[in-house]
Amino acid sequence: MDASSSNKNPVIDHVAQEARFGARNYAPVPVVVDHAKDCLVWDVDGREYIDMMSAYSAVSHGHLHPRIVAAAEAQLKKVAVMSRAYYSTTLGPFVQKLSEVTGFERVLPMNTGAEAVETAIKCARRWGHRIKGIPDGQQKILVARGNFHGRTSTIIGFSSEQEYRTGFGPFDGGFQHFDYGDMASVKAAATANTCAVLIEPIQGEAGVLVPPPGFFQELRAWCTENNVLLIDDEVQAGLGRTGKWFAFQHEGIRPDALILGKALGAGLLPVSAFCADDKVMQVFTPNSHGSTFGGNALAAAVALEGLKVLEEEKLIEQCAEKGEYLFKRLREIQSEVAPLIRGVRGRGLWVGVDIEPSCTTARDLVERLAKGGVLSKETHETVIRFAPPLTITYELIDKAVDIFRGVCQQKYRELDLGRKTNTVLPA
């Protein structure tokens, strides 16, 4: 080995390589991941981190769950991709299991969450025309301000975030906005041509915003009364993240359609699905919609095993219990370092810690956390998201929270908040 190669810093090398050859559409936290197992991640220098993000819920089963890896390896020895031009031995069992879990009669598999949302949009529009009788091209879908449903051109066209939209137009205008959690705003936005409401049960990218009590029950009743489809986007919230199989179960309702992704791929592959009863799904006929990779044999085998793991290892029940514990501990920190933290919200193992912007940015604390050995991510510069794998132990929760407590206390002292608020930090 020559001197120049031995002096290379692997972190700088990998960061520089991405910066030089990759599109600059991300601003990653400066950690170069080498390998991971369950809830732990190691960087190229061998340093260990607790994963409190789980790839935005895509790794809810933990990294490289042995049962899921075994299912993938077994299928890889047989066949991976043949397209939907033929039947397979894995797709039928997968869609049947997902139908049983969700309670919907039919499943349309896709790859990414955004693709599943696009599928839902196409379904809602065709349903609005063919079933509700809205003139084709005049169908309208209601969407909430602050929404995040993906990054395709159609989807960003109805985002209320200018950063997502600027320079990417023109957009189709088939969407109307309402204020999240506000039924009066929903009613004001609706017209005779409204065919669907597309909504997240918890707004993740907006800062893990939970709707006010009763909102979804009112929304469900209004949709039924006005013959409007209620389409629930649970790409992040679904499959146990909130302590129930699906977040809509917290609200005591049933949507007309359900969008799933992220955790459906069990941390190995991009797998998504649009689920609905036949009265809705019937609008799709051969050649009206599809995907070469959607429902491929490998993806179906992995997703099926992922559903079985969630069920058989009781990860969802564990999530509910561990989520309560995580909330309790984070709220204790909030009380210690006020006004640095102005709120802790969410459900299950999906928590948003709201940072007071006059004190610091969420990104600042996220980078300090990474240096301390905890991986998290900010949103909108004011909220830190914690969403660890559902397999996380109480010991790791305590360790991660203690590191976060130390980061917050360090910032508290730097800002001299104790003197300003006449309080003393606990030991």
C-alpha positions as CSV (number, residue, x, y, z in Angstrom):
1,M,0.0,0.0,0.0
2,D,1.5,3.4,-1.0
3,A,1.5,6.4,1.3
4,S,-1.2,8.3,-0.6
5,S,-3.7,5.4,-0.3
6,S,-2.9,4.7,3.4
7,N,-3.6,8.4,4.2
8,K,-7.1,8.4,2.7
9,N,-10.0,9.1,5.0
10,P,-12.9,6.7,3.9
11,V,-15.6,9.1,5.2
12,I,-14.2,12.1,3.2
13,D,-13.6,9.8,0.2
14,H,-17.2,8.5,0.1
15,V,-18.8,11.9,0.7
16,A,-16.6,13.5,-1.9
17,Q,-17.5,10.8,-4.5
18,E,-21.2,11.3,-4.0
19,A,-20.8,15.0,-4.1
20,R,-18.8,14.8,-7.4
21,F,-20.9,12.3,-9.3
22,G,-24.3,12.3,-7.7
23,A,-27.2,14.7,-8.2
24,R,-27.3,17.1,-5.3
25,N,-30.9,16.5,-4.4
26,Y,-30.2,15.4,-0.8
27,A,-28.3,16.9,2.2
28,P,-27.4,13.7,4.1
29,V,-26.3,13.7,7.7
30,P,-22.5,13.2,7.6
31,V,-22.4,9.5,8.4
32,V,-21.1,6.9,5.9
33,V,-22.9,3.7,6.6
34,D,-21.0,0.4,6.0
35,H,-23.3,-2.2,7.6
36,A,-26.2,-2.7,9.9
37,K,-28.0,-5.3,11.9
38,D,-31.5,-5.0,13.6
39,C,-31.4,-1.6,15.3
40,L,-27.7,-0.9,15.1
41,V,-25.6,0.7,12.3
42,W,-21.9,0.9,11.8
43,D,-20.0,3.4,9.7
44,V,-16.9,2.9,7.6
45,D,-14.7,3.6,10.7
46,G,-16.5,0.9,12.7
47,R,-18.3,3.3,14.9
48,E,-21.7,2.1,16.2
49,Y,-25.0,4.0,16.0
50,I,-28.5,3.4,17.2
51,D,-30.9,3.7,14.3
52,M,-33.8,6.0,15.4
53,M,-35.0,6.6,11.8
54,S,-35.3,3.1,10.2
55,A,-35.3,4.7,6.7
56,Y,-38.5,6.7,7.3
57,S,-40.2,3.5,8.5
58,A,-39.0,1.3,5.6
59,V,-36.9,-0.7,8.1
60,S,-39.6,-1.3,10.7
61,H,-38.5,-5.0,11.0
62,G,-35.0,-4.0,11.8
63,H,-32.0,-4.2,9.4
64,L,-31.6,-7.6,7.7
65,H,-34.2,-9.5,9.7
66,P,-32.9,-13.2,9.4
67,R,-36.3,-14.6,8.5
68,I,-36.8,-12.0,5.7
69,V,-33.3,-12.4,4.4
70,A,-33.8,-16.2,4.3
71,A,-37.0,-15.7,2.3
72,A,-35.2,-13.5,-0.1
73,E,-32.3,-15.9,-0.5
74,A,-34.7,-18.8,-1.1
75,Q,-36.6,-16.9,-3.8
76,L,-33.4,-15.7,-5.4
77,K,-32.5,-19.3,-6.1
78,K,-35.7,-19.8,-8.1
79,V,-36.7,-16.6,-10.0
80,A,-36.8,-12.9,-9.2
81,V,-38.5,-10.9,-12.0
82,M,-40.7,-12.2,-14.9
83,S,-43.1,-9.2,-15.1
84,R,-46.9,-9.5,-14.7
85,A,-47.2,-11.0,-18.2
86,Y,-47.3,-14.4,-16.3
87,Y,-48.6,-15.7,-13.0
88,S,-46.2,-16.5,-10.2
89,T,-46.1,-18.7,-7.2
90,T,-45.5,-15.8,-4.7
91,L,-47.9,-13.0,-5.8
92,G,-51.1,-14.9,-5.0
93,P,-50.1,-15.7,-1.4
94,F,-48.8,-12.2,-0.9
95,V,-51.9,-10.4,-2.1
96,Q,-54.2,-12.8,-0.2
97,K,-52.3,-12.2,3.0
98,L,-52.3,-8.4,2.5
99,S,-56.0,-8.5,1.8
100,E,-56.6,-10.4,5.0
101,V,-54.5,-8.0,7.1
102,T,-56.0,-4.9,5.6
103,G,-59.6,-6.1,5.3
104,F,-59.8,-4.9,1.7
105,E,-61.0,-7.3,-1.1
106,R,-58.3,-6.5,-3.7
107,V,-54.6,-5.5,-3.8
108,L,-52.8,-3.8,-6.6
109,P,-49.0,-4.1,-6.1
110,M,-46.5,-1.5,-7.1
111,N,-42.9,-0.6,-6.1
112,T,-42.5,2.8,-4.4
113,G,-44.9,4.7,-2.2
114,A,-45.2,7.5,-4.8
115,E,-46.2,4.9,-7.5
116,A,-49.0,3.6,-5.2
117,V,-50.2,7.2,-4.6
118,E,-50.3,7.7,-8.4
119,T,-52.3,4.5,-8.7
120,A,-54.8,5.8,-6.1
121,I,-55.1,9.1,-8.0
122,K,-55.8,7.2,-11.3
123,C,-58.3,5.0,-9.6
124,A,-60.1,7.9,-7.9
125,R,-60.4,9.8,-11.2
126,R,-61.7,6.9,-13.2
127,W,-64.1,6.0,-10.3
128,G,-65.3,9.6,-10.3
129,H,-66.0,9.5,-14.0
130,R,-67.3,6.0,-14.4
131,I,-69.1,5.4,-11.1
132,K,-70.0,8.9,-9.8
133,G,-70.6,10.3,-13.3
134,I,-68.3,13.3,-13.2
135,P,-67.4,14.5,-16.7
136,D,-64.0,13.2,-17.6
137,G,-61.3,15.8,-17.0
138,Q,-63.3,17.6,-14.4
139,Q,-62.7,15.2,-11.5
140,K,-61.3,16.9,-8.4
141,I,-59.4,15.4,-5.5
142,L,-59.2,17.2,-2.1
143,V,-55.8,17.2,-0.4
144,A,-54.6,18.7,2.8
145,R,-52.2,21.6,3.1
146,G,-48.8,20.4,4.4
147,N,-49.3,17.1,2.7
148,F,-46.5,14.8,1.6
149,H,-47.5,12.0,-0.8
150,G,-44.3,11.6,-2.8
151,R,-42.3,13.5,-5.4
152,T,-43.7,12.7,-8.9
153,S,-44.7,15.7,-11.0
154,T,-48.4,15.0,-10.4
155,I,-47.9,14.8,-6.6
156,I,-45.7,17.8,-6.2
157,G,-48.3,19.7,-8.2
158,F,-50.6,19.6,-5.2
159,S,-48.0,20.1,-2.6
160,S,-48.3,23.3,-0.6
161,E,-44.5,23.5,-0.1
162,Q,-43.1,25.9,-2.7
163,E,-39.6,24.2,-2.4
164,Y,-41.1,21.0,-3.8
165,R,-42.9,22.8,-6.7
166,T,-40.8,25.7,-7.9
167,G,-39.6,25.3,-11.5
168,F,-41.3,21.9,-12.1
169,G,-44.6,23.1,-13.6
170,P,-47.0,23.2,-15.4
171,F,-49.3,21.2,-13.1
172,D,-52.7,19.7,-13.9
173,G,-54.9,21.6,-11.4
174,G,-57.0,18.6,-10.6
175,F,-56.7,19.1,-6.8
176,Q,-58.1,21.4,-4.2
177,H,-56.7,22.2,-0.8
178,F,-58.1,22.2,2.7
179,D,-56.6,22.7,6.1
180,Y,-55.6,19.5,7.8
181,G,-57.9,18.5,10.6
182,D,-60.5,21.2,9.7
183,M,-63.9,19.9,8.5
184,A,-65.2,23.3,7.7
185,S,-62.2,23.8,5.4
186,V,-62.9,20.4,3.7
187,K,-66.5,21.4,3.0
188,A,-65.5,24.7,1.7
189,A,-63.1,23.1,-0.8
190,A,-65.5,20.5,-2.1
191,T,-67.6,20.8,-5.3
192,A,-70.0,18.6,-7.1
193,N,-66.9,17.3,-9.0
194,T,-65.1,16.1,-5.9
195,C,-64.4,12.4,-6.3
196,A,-62.0,11.7,-3.4
197,V,-60.1,13.0,-0.4
198,L,-56.5,11.9,-0.3
199,I,-55.1,12.3,3.2
200,E,-52.4,11.1,5.6
201,P,-53.6,9.8,9.0
202,I,-50.6,11.6,10.5
203,Q,-48.7,14.2,8.5
204,G,-45.2,13.0,8.6
205,E,-43.1,15.4,6.6
206,A,-45.0,18.3,8.0
207,G,-43.7,17.4,11.4
208,V,-45.5,14.3,12.7
209,L,-48.8,16.2,13.0
210,V,-51.6,14.2,14.7
211,P,-55.2,15.2,13.7
212,P,-57.6,16.6,16.3
213,P,-59.9,14.0,18.0
214,G,-63.0,13.2,16.0
215,F,-61.8,14.7,12.7
216,F,-61.5,11.5,10.8
217,Q,-64.9,10.3,12.1
218,E,-66.4,13.5,10.8
219,L,-64.5,13.2,7.5
220,R,-65.6,9.6,7.1
221,A,-69.3,10.5,7.6
222,W,-69.0,13.4,5.2
223,C,-67.4,11.3,2.5
224,T,-70.1,8.7,2.8
225,E,-72.9,11.3,2.7
226,N,-71.4,13.0,-0.4
227,N,-70.3,9.8,-2.3
228,V,-66.6,10.8,-2.1
229,L,-63.8,8.2,-1.7
230,L,-61.7,8.5,1.4
231,I,-58.2,7.4,0.4
232,D,-55.8,6.9,3.3
233,D,-52.1,7.2,2.6
234,E,-50.3,5.1,5.1
235,V,-47.0,4.7,3.3
236,Q,-45.2,5.8,6.5
237,A,-47.9,5.3,9.1
238,G,-49.0,1.8,8.2
239,L,-48.0,-1.7,9.2
240,G,-47.5,-1.2,12.9
241,R,-45.7,2.1,13.0
242,T,-48.3,3.8,15.2
243,G,-49.0,0.8,17.5
244,K,-51.8,-0.6,15.4
245,W,-51.7,-2.4,12.1
246,F,-53.0,0.8,10.5
247,A,-53.3,4.3,11.8
248,F,-56.9,4.6,10.7
249,Q,-57.8,2.0,13.4
250,H,-57.0,4.6,16.1
251,E,-59.8,6.7,14.6
252,G,-62.5,4.0,14.6
253,I,-63.1,4.3,10.8
254,R,-62.5,2.4,7.6
255,P,-61.3,4.3,4.5
256,D,-62.5,3.4,1.0
257,A,-58.9,2.7,-0.1
258,L,-55.5,2.3,1.6
259,I,-52.0,3.1,0.3
260,L,-49.0,1.2,1.7
261,G,-45.3,1.2,1.0
262,K,-42.0,1.5,2.9
263,A,-42.3,-1.2,5.6
264,L,-44.2,-3.4,3.1
265,G,-40.7,-4.2,1.6
266,A,-39.5,-5.3,5.0
267,G,-36.3,-3.3,4.8
268,L,-35.0,-5.2,1.7
269,L,-36.9,-4.0,-1.4
270,P,-39.2,-1.2,-2.6
271,V,-42.7,-2.7,-2.4
272,S,-46.0,-0.8,-2.3
273,A,-49.7,-1.5,-2.8
274,F,-53.0,0.1,-3.4
275,C,-55.8,-1.7,-1.5
276,A,-59.6,-1.3,-2.0
277,D,-62.8,-3.3,-2.3
278,D,-63.9,-4.5,-5.7
279,K,-66.5,-1.7,-6.0
280,V,-63.6,0.7,-6.2
281,M,-60.9,-1.5,-7.8
282,Q,-63.2,-2.6,-10.6
283,V,-62.3,0.5,-12.6
284,F,-58.9,-1.1,-13.5
285,T,-59.0,-3.4,-16.4
286,P,-56.2,-5.1,-18.4
287,N,-53.8,-2.5,-19.9
288,S,-55.3,0.4,-17.9
289,H,-52.5,0.3,-15.3
290,G,-49.4,-1.7,-14.5
291,S,-45.8,-2.0,-13.6
292,T,-43.0,-4.2,-14.9
293,F,-41.6,-4.7,-11.4
294,G,-44.8,-4.3,-9.4
295,G,-45.6,-7.6,-7.7
296,N,-42.4,-9.3,-8.9
297,A,-41.7,-12.8,-7.5
298,L,-38.9,-11.7,-5.2
299,A,-40.7,-8.6,-3.9
300,A,-43.9,-10.7,-3.2
301,A,-41.9,-13.3,-1.3
302,V,-40.1,-10.7,0.8
303,A,-43.3,-8.7,1.6
304,L,-45.2,-11.9,2.5
305,E,-42.6,-12.9,5.0
306,G,-42.5,-9.3,6.3
307,L,-46.2,-9.5,7.1
308,K,-45.8,-12.8,8.8
309,V,-42.9,-11.5,11.0
310,L,-45.0,-8.5,12.1
311,E,-47.8,-10.8,13.1
312,E,-46.0,-13.7,14.5
313,E,-43.4,-11.8,16.5
314,K,-46.0,-9.4,17.8
315,L,-44.0,-6.4,16.7
316,I,-47.1,-4.2,16.5
317,E,-48.2,-4.9,20.1
318,Q,-44.6,-4.2,21.2
319,C,-44.6,-0.9,19.3
320,A,-47.6,0.4,21.2
321,E,-46.0,-0.4,24.6
322,K,-42.5,0.9,23.6
323,G,-44.0,4.0,22.0
324,E,-45.7,5.0,25.3
325,Y,-42.3,4.6,27.1
326,L,-40.5,6.6,24.4
327,F,-43.0,9.4,24.7
328,K,-42.8,9.5,28.5
329,R,-39.0,9.8,28.4
330,L,-38.9,12.5,25.7
331,R,-41.5,14.6,27.6
332,E,-39.4,14.4,30.7
333,I,-36.5,15.9,28.7
334,Q,-38.9,18.6,27.3
335,S,-39.7,19.6,30.9
336,E,-36.0,19.8,31.8
337,V,-34.9,22.0,28.9
338,A,-37.8,24.3,28.3
339,P,-38.1,26.4,26.1
340,L,-35.6,24.5,23.9
341,I,-38.2,21.8,23.1
342,R,-41.7,23.2,22.6
343,G,-43.6,19.9,21.9
344,V,-43.5,16.1,21.6
345,R,-46.1,14.5,19.5
346,G,-46.9,11.4,17.4
347,R,-48.2,7.9,17.9
348,G,-46.5,4.6,18.6
349,L,-42.8,4.6,17.6
350,W,-43.2,7.7,15.4
351,V,-42.4,10.8,17.3
352,G,-41.8,14.4,16.3
353,V,-39.8,16.6,18.8
354,D,-40.6,20.2,18.0
355,I,-37.6,22.5,18.5
356,E,-38.0,26.2,19.4
357,P,-36.5,27.9,16.3
358,S,-35.3,31.0,18.3
359,C,-32.9,28.6,20.1
360,T,-31.5,26.4,17.4
361,T,-32.3,24.3,14.3
362,A,-33.4,20.7,14.3
363,R,-30.5,20.0,12.0
364,D,-28.0,21.2,14.5
365,L,-29.3,18.8,17.1
366,V,-29.5,16.0,14.6
367,E,-25.9,16.4,13.7
368,R,-24.9,16.5,17.4
369,L,-26.9,13.3,17.9
370,A,-25.1,11.6,15.1
371,K,-21.8,12.5,16.7
372,G,-23.1,11.0,19.9
373,G,-24.1,7.8,18.2
374,V,-27.8,8.2,17.4
375,L,-29.2,8.5,13.9
376,S,-32.3,10.7,13.4
377,K,-33.5,13.3,10.8
378,E,-35.0,16.7,10.8
379,T,-37.9,18.1,8.9
380,H,-38.7,21.7,8.2
381,E,-35.7,22.7,10.3
382,T,-37.9,22.7,13.5
383,V,-38.8,19.0,14.1
384,I,-36.6,16.0,14.9
385,R,-38.2,12.7,13.9
386,F,-37.6,9.5,15.9
387,A,-38.9,6.4,14.3
388,P,-36.8,3.4,15.3
389,P,-37.4,-0.2,14.1
390,L,-40.3,-1.9,15.9
391,T,-37.7,-4.4,17.2
392,I,-35.9,-1.8,19.3
393,T,-35.3,-2.8,22.9
394,Y,-36.0,-0.8,26.0
395,E,-32.3,-0.7,26.7
396,L,-31.6,0.9,23.3
397,I,-34.4,3.4,23.8
398,D,-32.9,4.4,27.1
399,K,-29.5,4.7,25.6
400,A,-30.7,6.8,22.6
401,V,-32.8,9.0,24.8
402,D,-30.0,9.6,27.3
403,I,-27.7,10.7,24.4
404,F,-30.5,13.0,23.2
405,R,-30.8,14.4,26.7
406,G,-27.1,15.1,26.8
407,V,-27.3,16.9,23.5
408,C,-30.2,19.0,24.6
409,Q,-28.5,19.9,27.9
410,Q,-25.3,20.9,26.1
411,K,-27.3,23.2,23.9
412,Y,-29.3,24.5,26.9
413,R,-26.0,25.5,28.6
414,E,-24.5,27.1,25.5
415,L,-27.6,29.3,25.2
416,D,-27.5,30.0,28.9
417,L,-31.2,29.1,29.1
418,G,-30.9,28.3,32.8
419,R,-30.0,31.9,33.7
420,K,-32.7,33.2,31.4
421,T,-35.4,31.0,32.8
422,N,-34.0,30.8,36.4
423,T,-33.9,27.1,36.4
424,V,-31.2,24.5,37.1
425,L,-30.7,21.4,35.0
426,P,-31.1,18.1,36.8
427,A,-28.0,16.0,37.3
